[in-house]
């Protein structure tokens, strides 16, 4: 989790945008079955929230870029 905040700082320095949400999965090797299905039903809700936010930011940036870049 701490690495994500440092990575955000670096991404901003190279001109990339990052979203506020994260989707951490502890013990990923124990979190999914052999078919890739989440063993914890809470992951479905959490990933949906994360993906909704990612899509919102992608659409917002797309619309903003139609006006050109600020520099």
N, CA and C atoms as an extended XYZ file, in Angstrom:
213
Properties=species:S:1:pos:R:3:atomname:S:1:resname:S:1:resid:I:1 pbc="F F F"
N         0.815       -1.180        0.000 N   UNK     1
C         0.000        0.000        0.000 CA  UNK     1
C         0.864        1.251        0.000 C   UNK     1
N         1.951        1.221        0.733 N   UNK     2
C         2.822        2.388        0.766 CA  UNK     2
C         3.471        2.630       -0.583 C   UNK     2
N         3.758        1.562       -1.290 N   UNK     3
C         4.375        1.706       -2.604 CA  UNK     3
C         3.450        2.433       -3.562 C   UNK     3
N         2.150        2.250       -3.434 N   UNK     4
C         1.195        2.910       -4.329 CA  UNK     4
C         1.277        4.421       -4.187 C   UNK     4
N         1.418        4.923       -2.980 N   UNK     5
C         1.479        6.377       -2.808 CA  UNK     5
C         2.769        6.937       -3.398 C   UNK     5
N         3.871        6.224       -3.276 N   UNK     6
C         5.128        6.684       -3.876 CA  UNK     6
C         5.065        6.602       -5.403 C   UNK     6
N         4.424        5.582       -5.908 N   UNK     7
C         4.281        5.448       -7.353 CA  UNK     7
C         3.427        6.590       -7.915 C   UNK     7
N         2.392        6.970       -7.201 N   UNK     8
C         1.562        8.102       -7.636 CA  UNK     8
C         2.393        9.366       -7.772 C   UNK     8
N         3.281        9.601       -6.815 N   UNK     9
C         4.150       10.781       -6.884 CA  UNK     9
C         5.005       10.742       -8.146 C   UNK     9
N         5.572        9.597       -8.446 N   UNK    10
C         6.432        9.481       -9.627 CA  UNK    10
C         5.625        9.622      -10.916 C   UNK    10
N         4.425        9.053      -10.958 N   UNK    11
C         3.594        9.155      -12.154 CA  UNK    11
C         3.235       10.611      -12.440 C   UNK    11
N         2.931       11.360      -11.416 N   UNK    12
C         2.621       12.772      -11.586 CA  UNK    12
C         3.800       13.553      -12.139 C   UNK    12
N         4.997       13.197      -11.727 N   UNK    13
C         6.200       13.893      -12.201 CA  UNK    13
C         6.456       13.669      -13.683 C   UNK    13
N         6.006       12.543      -14.221 N   UNK    14
C         6.212       12.277      -15.652 CA  UNK    14
C         4.970       12.604      -16.472 C   UNK    14
N         4.005       13.288      -15.847 N   UNK    15
C         2.849       13.775      -16.575 CA  UNK    15
C         1.685       12.815      -16.702 C   UNK    15
N         1.659       11.775      -15.905 N   UNK    16
C         0.558       10.821      -15.953 CA  UNK    16
C        -0.416       11.073      -14.818 C   UNK    16
N        -1.652       10.770      -15.065 N   UNK    17
C        -2.686       10.912      -14.028 CA  UNK    17
C        -2.895        9.577      -13.329 C   UNK    17
N        -3.218        9.641      -12.056 N   UNK    18
C        -3.591        8.428      -11.331 CA  UNK    18
C        -4.892        8.712      -10.594 C   UNK    18
N        -5.640        7.666      -10.302 N   UNK    19
C        -6.907        7.849       -9.602 CA  UNK    19
C        -6.690        7.642       -8.106 C   UNK    19
N        -7.550        8.226       -7.282 N   UNK    20
C        -7.374        8.107       -5.836 CA  UNK    20
C        -7.547        6.691       -5.289 C   UNK    20
N        -8.403        5.896       -5.907 N   UNK    21
C        -8.674        4.557       -5.377 CA  UNK    21
C        -7.563        3.575       -5.694 C   UNK    21
N        -7.488        2.569       -4.866 N   UNK    22
C        -6.604        1.434       -5.128 CA  UNK    22
C        -7.435        0.163       -4.963 C   UNK    22
N        -6.902       -0.929       -5.452 N   UNK    23
C        -7.570       -2.216       -5.287 CA  UNK    23
C        -6.540       -3.237       -4.804 C   UNK    23
N        -6.100       -3.085       -3.549 N   UNK    24
C        -5.103       -4.023       -3.032 CA  UNK    24
C        -5.722       -5.390       -2.737 C   UNK    24
N        -4.955       -6.417       -2.972 N   UNK    25
C        -5.370       -7.783       -2.657 CA  UNK    25
C        -4.242       -8.421       -1.859 C   UNK    25
N        -4.503       -8.669       -0.588 N   UNK    26
C        -3.485       -9.323        0.224 CA  UNK    26
C        -3.513      -10.819       -0.038 C   UNK    26
N        -2.353      -11.423        0.010 N   UNK    27
C        -2.208      -12.866       -0.215 CA  UNK    27
C        -2.919      -13.291       -1.492 C   UNK    27
N        -2.570      -12.646       -2.590 N   UNK    28
C        -3.257      -12.868       -3.864 CA  UNK    28
C        -3.264      -14.353       -4.246 C   UNK    28
N        -2.218      -15.073       -3.895 N   UNK    29
C        -2.152      -16.493       -4.230 CA  UNK    29
C        -3.214      -17.316       -3.515 C   UNK    29
N        -3.777      -16.762       -2.450 N   UNK    30
C        -4.817      -17.453       -1.695 CA  UNK    30
C        -6.201      -16.843       -1.923 C   UNK    30
N        -6.305      -15.840       -2.772 N   UNK    31
C        -7.547      -15.093       -2.929 CA  UNK    31
C        -8.418      -15.555       -4.087 C   UNK    31
N        -7.874      -16.419       -4.955 N   UNK    32
C        -8.606      -16.863       -6.136 CA  UNK    32
C        -8.508      -18.369       -6.284 C   UNK    32
N        -9.551      -18.954       -6.877 N   UNK    33
C        -9.505      -20.395       -7.121 CA  UNK    33
C        -8.734      -20.669       -8.415 C   UNK    33
N        -8.667      -21.922       -8.808 N   UNK    34
C        -7.880      -22.307       -9.982 CA  UNK    34
C        -8.426      -21.734      -11.281 C   UNK    34
N        -9.715      -21.362      -11.293 N   UNK    35
C       -10.328      -20.772      -12.483 CA  UNK    35
C       -10.252      -19.252      -12.480 C   UNK    35
N        -9.598      -18.675      -11.462 N   UNK    36
C        -9.461      -17.230      -11.382 CA  UNK    36
C       -10.632      -16.526      -10.732 C   UNK    36
N       -11.537      -17.263      -10.127 N   UNK    37
C       -12.690      -16.670       -9.451 CA  UNK    37
C       -12.306      -16.262       -8.030 C   UNK    37
N       -12.743      -15.075       -7.631 N   UNK    38
C       -12.448      -14.582       -6.287 CA  UNK    38
C       -13.121      -15.466       -5.241 C   UNK    38
N       -12.378      -15.794       -4.208 N   UNK    39
C       -12.929      -16.592       -3.114 CA  UNK    39
C       -13.693      -15.723       -2.117 C   UNK    39
N       -13.369      -14.446       -2.069 N   UNK    40
C       -14.045      -13.518       -1.174 CA  UNK    40
C       -15.054      -12.705       -1.986 C   UNK    40
N       -16.349      -12.822       -1.698 N   UNK    41
C       -17.350      -12.095       -2.485 CA  UNK    41
C       -17.213      -10.571       -2.393 C   UNK    41
N       -16.527      -10.063       -1.389 N   UNK    42
C       -16.332       -8.614       -1.268 CA  UNK    42
C       -15.478       -8.072       -2.411 C   UNK    42
N       -14.645       -8.916       -3.011 N   UNK    43
C       -13.810       -8.449       -4.123 CA  UNK    43
C       -14.657       -7.980       -5.297 C   UNK    43
N       -15.779       -8.606       -5.531 N   UNK    44
C       -16.648       -8.197       -6.640 CA  UNK    44
C       -17.123       -6.760       -6.449 C   UNK    44
N       -17.545       -6.424       -5.254 N   UNK    45
C       -18.013       -5.071       -4.956 CA  UNK    45
C       -16.857       -4.077       -5.034 C   UNK    45
N       -15.715       -4.444       -4.470 N   UNK    46
C       -14.572       -3.541       -4.450 CA  UNK    46
C       -14.013       -3.295       -5.843 C   UNK    46
N       -13.920       -4.344       -6.674 N   UNK    47
C       -13.376       -4.140       -8.017 CA  UNK    47
C       -14.335       -3.311       -8.853 C   UNK    47
N       -15.635       -3.494       -8.642 N   UNK    48
C       -16.609       -2.710       -9.407 CA  UNK    48
C       -16.487       -1.233       -9.068 C   UNK    48
N       -16.325       -0.932       -7.783 N   UNK    49
C       -16.149        0.465       -7.372 CA  UNK    49
C       -14.873        1.037       -7.987 C   UNK    49
N       -13.789        0.289       -7.938 N   UNK    50
C       -12.520        0.732       -8.510 CA  UNK    50
C       -12.651        0.971      -10.016 C   UNK    50
N       -13.254        0.032      -10.724 N   UNK    51
C       -13.395        0.159      -12.178 CA  UNK    51
C       -14.329        1.300      -12.559 C   UNK    51
N       -15.379        1.528      -11.779 N   UNK    52
C       -16.269        2.664      -12.034 CA  UNK    52
C       -15.513        3.981      -11.913 C   UNK    52
N       -14.677        4.081      -10.900 N   UNK    53
C       -13.894        5.308      -10.724 CA  UNK    53
C       -12.876        5.461      -11.838 C   UNK    53
N       -12.223        4.388      -12.224 N   UNK    54
C       -11.255        4.430      -13.322 CA  UNK    54
C       -11.928        4.893      -14.611 C   UNK    54
N       -13.106        4.364      -14.896 N   UNK    55
C       -13.836        4.756      -16.100 CA  UNK    55
C       -14.242        6.227      -16.034 C   UNK    55
N       -14.675        6.688      -14.866 N   UNK    56
C       -15.064        8.089      -14.719 CA  UNK    56
C       -13.884        8.999      -15.027 C   UNK    56
N       -12.731        8.697      -14.458 N   UNK    57
C       -11.543        9.518      -14.706 CA  UNK    57
C       -11.119        9.449      -16.167 C   UNK    57
N       -11.185        8.289      -16.775 N   UNK    58
C       -10.820        8.158      -18.188 CA  UNK    58
C       -11.726        9.020      -19.055 C   UNK    58
N       -13.024        8.992      -18.795 N   UNK    59
C       -13.959        9.818      -19.563 CA  UNK    59
C       -13.734       11.302      -19.306 C   UNK    59
N       -13.482       11.674      -18.059 N   UNK    60
C       -13.244       13.075      -17.735 CA  UNK    60
C       -11.988       13.589      -18.429 C   UNK    60
N       -10.939       12.800      -18.429 N   UNK    61
C        -9.696       13.211      -19.100 CA  UNK    61
C        -9.887       13.290      -20.609 C   UNK    61
N       -10.629       12.368      -21.158 N   UNK    62
C       -10.897       12.379      -22.597 CA  UNK    62
C       -11.608       13.664      -22.990 C   UNK    62
N       -12.627       14.039      -22.234 N   UNK    63
C       -13.367       15.268      -22.520 CA  UNK    63
C       -12.482       16.495      -22.354 C   UNK    63
N       -11.677       16.509      -21.301 N   UNK    64
C       -10.801       17.659      -21.056 CA  UNK    64
C        -9.762       17.805      -22.162 C   UNK    64
N        -9.266       16.720      -22.700 N   UNK    65
C        -8.248       16.786      -23.743 CA  UNK    65
C        -8.797       17.303      -25.068 C   UNK    65
N       -10.108       17.270      -25.234 N   UNK    66
C       -10.708       17.842      -26.449 CA  UNK    66
C       -10.438       19.344      -26.513 C   UNK    66
N       -10.266       19.965      -25.349 N   UNK    67
C        -9.988       21.394      -25.274 CA  UNK    67
C        -8.489       21.681      -25.447 C   UNK    67
N        -7.692       20.648      -25.498 N   UNK    68
C        -6.239       20.817      -25.612 CA  UNK    68
C        -5.570       20.671      -24.257 C   UNK    68
N        -4.281       20.659      -24.289 N   UNK    69
C        -3.526       20.532      -23.048 CA  UNK    69
C        -3.289       21.916      -22.449 C   UNK    69
N        -3.072       22.007      -21.142 N   UNK    70
C        -2.965       23.323      -20.496 CA  UNK    70
C        -1.625       24.017      -20.708 C   UNK    70
N        -0.769       23.483      -21.501 N   UNK    71
C         0.545       24.139      -21.721 CA  UNK    71
C         0.831       24.290      -23.192 C   UNK    71
